[in-house]
Amino acid sequence: METYLDSQVRVVSLNLLEATCKHISGMCHTFQVVKVSGARCYVEYSNPNEYGTPRPVQAVFPRWRCGDMDYIALDYLKIVHDDSGEGWQNFEQLRHCKLYRDKTGQWKETRSAGNTTNTLPEGQP
């Protein structure tokens, strides 16, 4: 029996997911890994309302461990505390942000024009 797989799901390491959350967070819009369990990773997005009351929404992503590395598939299992049914849209920036480390060790975001494939800048492995 032959098995084939063709997937567009992006998989990142836990440390890259945490760096991405920190990179895209701003003064009001914040992303944070709040819990890592056996098979799940919980990422919280919060954007306080005009009165400063936080309104956290959590996305649950699948997680697995291979050796000493934690892997997270950026494919939603569930959105928690979503009152509108559109909470998944809050996490699209997280899903599409691609980071790499430059020569100085700083995190940089890969840029692309249009719908072309994101690639690393010249000289990056």
Stockholm file with secondary structure:
# STOCKHOLM 1.0

chainA/1-125         METYLDSQVRVVSLNLLEATCKHISGMCHTFQVVKVSGARCYVEYSNPNEYGTPRPVQAVFPRWRCGDMDYIALDYLKIVHDDSGEGWQNFEQLRHCKLYRDKTGQWKETRSAGNTTNTLPEGQP
#=GR chainA/1-125 SS CCCCCCCCCCEEEHHHHHHHHHHHCCSSCEEEEEEECSSEEEEEEECCCTTSCCCCEEEEEEEEEETTEEEEECSCSEEESCSSSCGGGGGHHHHHCCEEECTTSCEEECCCSTTSCCCCCTTCC
#=GC SS_cons         CCCCCCCCCCEEEHHHHHHHHHHHCCSSCEEEEEEECSSEEEEEEECCCTTSCCCCEEEEEEEEEETTEEEEECSCSEEESCSSSCGGGGGHHHHHCCEEECTTSCEEECCCSTTSCCCCCTTCC
//
